[in-house]
Amino acid sequence: MFVLASASPRRRQLLEPFVDFEIRPADIDESARPGEQPQAYVARLAAEKAAAVATGRDRSTVVLAADTTVDVDGRIVGKPFDAADARSILARLSGRAHRVHTGVAVGSEVFVVTTGVRFVALSASDIDWYVSTGEPLDAAGAYAIQGRGGAFVAAIEGSFSNVVGLPLAETLAALARAGIAVPVATGTDRTGPAPTR
């Protein structure tokens, strides 16, 4: 049995073409610890989510959990609190590179995949328009690369699906290692390149 410990519609949509699963979102404290680095943060949250959902389940159940964050100069940038925060985040990303980290836990295996992303320069009207769509309010880093936010991406280095919320090739390979039947499981490289600054 395979359980996805996430309420994210994006993670569900990425996995659905490849494998059947049950959805059981994890309820944990997602606050960062003082001084916690972005990669360590997403790895810890993925592991904690998986453990929370696995508790009390049969040991044969494989739980997949993930957490994604944007990293700007080594600082964690999660989902915006409100429209004003979304504007502030987008202004910080404008015209520069950042990294997107996703921590993935599949059973006892935990890994992090990193993708480099570079934004075009955004005008105030670009930011106002995008925030008015509501899309930035439910995305780490205040943008959805698979949606309207993709218009702001000048370059990407690494996994596109990782920026969406789940590094698909690496995750399917991990599921195969955990004994879940998947039609493809070729992802072996778990480290994405750092962005060019």
Secondary structure as UniProt FT lines:
FT   STRAND          2..4
FT   HELIX           9..15
FT   TURN            16..18
FT   STRAND          22..23
FT   TURN            34..35
FT   HELIX           38..54
FT   TURN            55..56
FT   TURN            59..60
FT   STRAND          62..72
FT   TURN            73..74
FT   STRAND          75..77
FT   HELIX           83..93
FT   TURN            94..95
FT   STRAND          97..106
FT   TURN            107..108
FT   STRAND          109..119
FT   HELIX           124..132
FT   HELIX           135..138
FT   HELIX           140..142
FT   TURN            145..147
FT   HELIX           148..152
FT   STRAND          153..157
FT   HELIX           160..164
FT   HELIX           168..177
FT   TURN            178..179
//
